[in-house]
Amino acid sequence: MAWETIQAPPGLQPPRPITVRAQSIPARHSFPEHAHRWHQMVYAISGVLTVAVEGHSFVISPEQAVWLPTGLPHRTGSLLGAEFRSLWIAHEAGHGLPTSPTVFAVTPLLKALIVEATAIGGEEDRDGYAGRVTELILDQLRRATPLPGALPWPRGGSPLMVLCEALYADPADPRGTEAWGRDLAMSERTLTRRFEAEMGMSLRSWRRRLRLFKAIELMGGGLDVTRTALELGYGSTSAFVYAFRTEMGCSPQAYMRGRGVDRLQ
Protein backbone atom coordinates (compact mmCIF):
# COMPACT_ATOMS: atom_id res chain seq x y z
CA MET A 1 0.00 0.00 0.00
CA ALA A 2 1.53 3.30 -1.15
CA TRP A 3 2.35 6.25 1.06
CA GLU A 4 0.88 9.71 0.45
CA THR A 5 2.87 12.95 0.52
CA ILE A 6 1.85 15.83 2.80
CA GLN A 7 3.08 19.40 2.67
CA ALA A 8 3.81 21.79 5.52
CA PRO A 9 1.35 24.69 5.86
CA PRO A 10 2.44 27.77 3.85
CA GLY A 11 3.64 31.03 5.36
CA LEU A 12 5.48 29.54 8.35
CA GLN A 13 7.95 31.93 9.97
CA PRO A 14 11.41 31.11 11.37
CA PRO A 15 11.50 30.34 15.14
CA ARG A 16 12.22 33.17 17.62
CA PRO A 17 13.65 31.26 19.40
CA ILE A 18 11.15 28.33 19.42
CA THR A 19 8.10 27.51 17.34
CA VAL A 20 5.97 24.46 18.16
CA ARG A 21 4.08 23.05 15.20
CA ALA A 22 1.12 20.78 15.95
CA GLN A 23 -0.15 18.63 13.09
CA SER A 24 -1.96 15.31 12.71
CA ILE A 25 -0.22 12.93 10.32
CA PRO A 26 -2.62 10.39 8.78
CA ALA A 27 -1.57 6.77 8.40
CA ARG A 28 0.93 6.15 5.58
CA HIS A 29 1.63 9.84 5.03
CA SER A 30 5.00 11.57 5.04
CA PHE A 31 6.66 14.89 4.38
CA PRO A 32 9.05 14.86 1.39
CA GLU A 33 12.75 15.13 2.16
CA HIS A 34 13.66 18.67 3.16
CA ALA A 35 15.98 20.71 5.40
CA HIS A 36 15.61 23.81 7.58
CA ARG A 37 17.71 26.87 8.36
CA TRP A 38 17.17 26.06 12.04
CA HIS A 39 17.31 23.07 14.38
CA GLN A 40 14.34 20.72 14.76
CA MET A 41 13.12 18.27 17.38
CA VAL A 42 10.91 15.59 15.77
CA TYR A 43 8.36 14.23 18.22
CA ALA A 44 4.80 12.85 18.50
CA ILE A 45 2.69 12.99 21.65
CA SER A 46 0.86 9.89 20.39
CA GLY A 47 1.44 7.43 17.58
CA VAL A 48 4.73 6.38 16.02
CA LEU A 49 6.87 8.38 13.60
CA THR A 50 9.17 7.15 10.86
CA VAL A 51 12.28 9.27 10.38
CA ALA A 52 14.81 9.03 7.55
CA VAL A 53 18.13 10.87 7.88
CA GLU A 54 21.69 10.37 6.64
CA GLY A 55 20.83 7.20 4.75
CA HIS A 56 19.14 5.52 7.72
CA SER A 57 15.46 5.04 8.48
CA PHE A 58 13.95 4.20 11.87
CA VAL A 59 10.82 4.59 13.98
CA ILE A 60 10.33 6.39 17.28
CA SER A 61 7.57 6.17 19.90
CA PRO A 62 6.19 8.97 22.14
CA GLU A 63 8.92 7.96 24.59
CA GLN A 64 11.52 9.18 22.10
CA ALA A 65 12.39 12.18 19.94
CA VAL A 66 14.98 12.97 17.29
CA TRP A 67 17.23 16.02 17.32
CA LEU A 68 18.06 17.29 13.82
CA PRO A 69 20.72 20.01 13.56
CA THR A 70 20.38 22.94 11.17
CA GLY A 71 20.51 22.13 7.48
CA LEU A 72 20.25 18.34 7.77
CA PRO A 73 18.05 16.76 5.04
CA HIS A 74 15.41 14.45 6.53
CA ARG A 75 12.00 12.91 5.92
CA THR A 76 9.29 12.29 8.52
CA GLY A 77 6.03 10.34 8.33
CA SER A 78 3.87 7.80 10.14
CA LEU A 79 2.84 4.24 9.34
CA LEU A 80 -0.32 4.18 11.49
CA GLY A 81 -0.87 7.90 12.11
CA ALA A 82 0.50 10.24 14.77
CA GLU A 83 -0.05 13.54 16.57
CA PHE A 84 3.06 15.35 15.39
CA ARG A 85 4.72 18.01 17.52
CA SER A 86 7.65 19.56 15.72
CA LEU A 87 9.86 21.98 17.63
CA TRP A 88 11.73 24.46 15.47
CA ILE A 89 14.62 26.02 17.38
CA ALA A 90 16.61 29.00 16.12
CA HIS A 91 20.18 28.10 15.20
CA GLU A 92 21.65 30.58 17.67
CA ALA A 93 19.57 29.06 20.50
CA GLY A 94 21.06 25.62 19.97
CA HIS A 95 24.28 26.07 21.98
CA GLY A 96 25.03 23.03 24.09
CA LEU A 97 22.83 20.79 21.90
CA PRO A 98 24.07 17.95 19.64
CA THR A 99 25.75 18.75 16.34
CA SER A 100 24.65 15.45 14.74
CA PRO A 101 21.25 13.70 14.54
CA THR A 102 20.46 12.17 17.92
CA VAL A 103 17.66 9.97 19.29
CA PHE A 104 16.93 10.73 22.93
CA ALA A 105 14.46 9.88 25.67
CA VAL A 106 11.58 12.29 26.31
CA THR A 107 10.90 12.84 30.01
CA PRO A 108 7.36 13.43 31.32
CA LEU A 109 8.41 17.02 32.13
CA LEU A 110 9.62 17.72 28.59
CA LYS A 111 6.41 16.24 27.15
CA ALA A 112 4.32 18.44 29.47
CA LEU A 113 6.32 21.51 28.46
CA ILE A 114 5.78 20.76 24.77
CA VAL A 115 2.04 20.39 25.35
CA GLU A 116 1.99 23.70 27.25
CA ALA A 117 4.04 25.50 24.60
CA THR A 118 1.56 24.31 21.99
CA ALA A 119 -1.39 25.53 24.06
CA ILE A 120 0.01 29.05 24.52
CA GLY A 121 1.47 29.39 21.04
CA GLY A 122 0.57 32.66 19.36
CA GLU A 123 -0.43 34.41 22.60
CA GLU A 124 1.16 37.70 23.59
CA ASP A 125 3.80 37.06 26.24
CA ARG A 126 2.85 39.90 28.56
CA ASP A 127 4.24 38.46 31.79
CA GLY A 128 7.16 36.48 30.38
CA TYR A 129 5.52 33.09 31.00
CA ALA A 130 6.03 31.85 27.44
CA GLY A 131 9.67 32.84 27.65
CA ARG A 132 10.11 30.82 30.82
CA VAL A 133 8.49 27.78 29.19
CA THR A 134 10.90 28.19 26.27
CA GLU A 135 13.92 28.31 28.57
CA LEU A 136 12.74 25.21 30.41
CA ILE A 137 12.35 23.35 27.11
CA LEU A 138 15.89 24.30 26.10
CA ASP A 139 17.19 23.22 29.52
CA GLN A 140 15.42 19.87 29.19
CA LEU A 141 16.85 19.34 25.71
CA ARG A 142 20.37 19.97 26.99
CA ARG A 143 19.79 17.45 29.78
CA ALA A 144 18.17 14.81 27.53
CA THR A 145 19.61 11.29 27.61
CA PRO A 146 20.77 10.02 24.18
CA LEU A 147 19.57 6.52 23.31
CA PRO A 148 21.91 3.96 21.76
CA GLY A 149 19.58 3.28 18.84
CA ALA A 150 16.01 3.39 17.66
CA LEU A 151 14.22 0.64 15.76
CA PRO A 152 15.70 0.48 12.22
CA TRP A 153 13.20 0.69 9.39
CA PRO A 154 13.50 -0.09 5.66
CA ARG A 155 13.83 2.72 3.16
CA GLY A 156 10.91 3.37 0.83
CA GLY A 157 10.62 0.84 -1.99
CA SER A 158 12.48 -1.93 -0.19
CA PRO A 159 10.80 -5.37 -0.30
CA LEU A 160 11.63 -5.60 3.40
CA MET A 161 8.91 -3.02 4.02
CA VAL A 162 6.24 -5.74 3.65
CA LEU A 163 7.96 -7.90 6.26
CA CYS A 164 8.57 -5.10 8.77
CA GLU A 165 5.09 -3.64 8.48
CA ALA A 166 3.55 -7.08 9.01
CA LEU A 167 5.65 -7.78 12.11
CA TYR A 168 4.99 -4.30 13.47
CA ALA A 169 1.24 -4.90 13.12
CA ASP A 170 1.55 -8.37 14.68
CA PRO A 171 4.76 -8.89 16.71
CA ALA A 172 3.51 -12.38 17.59
CA ASP A 173 3.74 -13.47 13.93
CA PRO A 174 5.82 -16.68 14.15
CA ARG A 175 7.24 -16.68 10.61
CA GLY A 176 11.04 -16.91 10.38
CA THR A 177 13.48 -16.25 7.54
CA GLU A 178 12.54 -19.40 5.61
CA ALA A 179 8.80 -18.59 5.57
CA TRP A 180 9.38 -14.92 4.87
CA GLY A 181 11.78 -15.80 2.08
CA ARG A 182 9.05 -17.79 0.38
CA ASP A 183 6.55 -14.95 0.82
CA LEU A 184 9.01 -12.42 -0.64
CA ALA A 185 10.22 -14.71 -3.44
CA MET A 186 13.75 -14.88 -2.02
CA SER A 187 15.90 -17.70 -0.78
CA GLU A 188 16.42 -17.83 2.97
CA ARG A 189 20.10 -16.95 2.46
CA THR A 190 19.29 -13.97 0.23
CA LEU A 191 16.74 -12.61 2.70
CA THR A 192 19.17 -13.04 5.60
CA ARG A 193 21.94 -11.17 3.78
CA ARG A 194 19.66 -8.42 2.53
CA PHE A 195 18.07 -7.85 5.93
CA GLU A 196 21.43 -7.56 7.65
CA ALA A 197 22.77 -5.26 4.94
CA GLU A 198 19.78 -2.89 5.02
CA MET A 199 18.93 -3.00 8.71
CA GLY A 200 22.32 -3.50 10.29
CA MET A 201 21.20 -6.55 12.28
CA SER A 202 19.67 -9.98 11.86
CA LEU A 203 15.92 -10.50 11.59
CA ARG A 204 16.01 -12.25 14.98
CA SER A 205 17.73 -9.26 16.64
CA TRP A 206 15.39 -6.82 14.91
CA ARG A 207 12.35 -8.77 16.05
CA ARG A 208 13.66 -8.71 19.63
CA ARG A 209 14.13 -4.93 19.44
CA LEU A 210 10.68 -4.56 17.85
CA ARG A 211 9.07 -6.42 20.75
CA LEU A 212 10.84 -4.17 23.24
CA PHE A 213 9.77 -1.10 21.28
CA LYS A 214 6.16 -2.30 21.10
CA ALA A 215 6.18 -3.26 24.78
CA ILE A 216 6.99 0.30 25.81
CA GLU A 217 4.37 1.63 23.38
CA LEU A 218 1.66 -0.76 24.62
CA MET A 219 2.37 -0.28 28.33
CA GLY A 220 2.59 3.46 27.84
CA GLY A 221 -0.93 3.24 26.42
CA GLY A 222 -2.19 1.55 29.59
CA LEU A 223 -1.85 -2.18 28.84
CA ASP A 224 -0.75 -4.27 31.81
CA VAL A 225 2.26 -6.57 31.72
CA THR A 226 0.30 -9.79 31.19
CA ARG A 227 -1.71 -8.42 28.28
CA THR A 228 1.42 -6.90 26.75
CA ALA A 229 3.21 -10.27 26.92
CA LEU A 230 0.31 -11.94 25.09
CA GLU A 231 0.13 -9.22 22.44
CA LEU A 232 3.84 -9.66 21.73
CA GLY A 233 3.64 -13.42 21.42
CA TYR A 234 5.49 -14.48 24.57
CA GLY A 235 4.54 -17.86 25.98
CA SER A 236 4.22 -16.46 29.50
CA THR A 237 4.40 -13.23 31.46
CA SER A 238 7.60 -14.41 33.14
CA ALA A 239 9.26 -14.97 29.75
CA PHE A 240 8.40 -11.40 28.73
CA VAL A 241 9.62 -9.96 32.04
CA TYR A 242 12.89 -11.90 31.69
CA ALA A 243 13.43 -10.67 28.11
CA PHE A 244 12.63 -7.10 29.10
CA ARG A 245 14.93 -7.19 32.13
CA THR A 246 17.75 -8.67 30.02
CA GLU A 247 17.53 -5.80 27.51
CA MET A 248 16.70 -2.90 29.83
CA GLY A 249 18.27 -3.91 33.14
CA CYS A 250 14.98 -3.60 35.05
CA SER A 251 11.46 -5.02 35.08
CA PRO A 252 8.74 -3.57 32.84
CA GLN A 253 6.95 -2.20 35.93
CA ALA A 254 10.09 -0.44 37.19
CA TYR A 255 10.82 0.99 33.75
CA MET A 256 7.35 2.44 33.32
CA ARG A 257 7.31 3.87 36.85
CA GLY A 258 10.48 5.69 35.90
CA ARG A 259 8.68 7.06 32.84
CA GLY A 260 5.85 8.38 35.01
CA VAL A 261 3.31 5.64 34.22
CA ASP A 262 1.72 4.31 37.42
CA ARG A 263 -1.27 2.37 36.10
CA LEU A 264 0.34 -1.04 35.50
CA GLN A 265 -0.82 -3.95 37.58
Buried (B, 14 or more C-beta within 10 A) or exposed (E): EEBEEBEEEEEEEEBEBBBBBBBBBEBBBBBEEEEBEBBBBBBBBBBBBBBBBEEBBBBBBBBBBBBBBBEBEBBBBBBEBBBBBBBBBBBEBBEEBBEEBBBBBBBEBBBBBBEBBBEEEEEEEEEEEBEEBBBBBBBBBEEBEEBEEBBBBBEBEBBBBBBBBBBBEEBEBEBEBEEBBEEBEBEBEEBBEBBBEBBEBEBEBBBBBBBBBBBBBBBBEEBBBBBBBBBBBBEEBEEBBEBBBEEBEEBBBEBBEEBEBEEBE
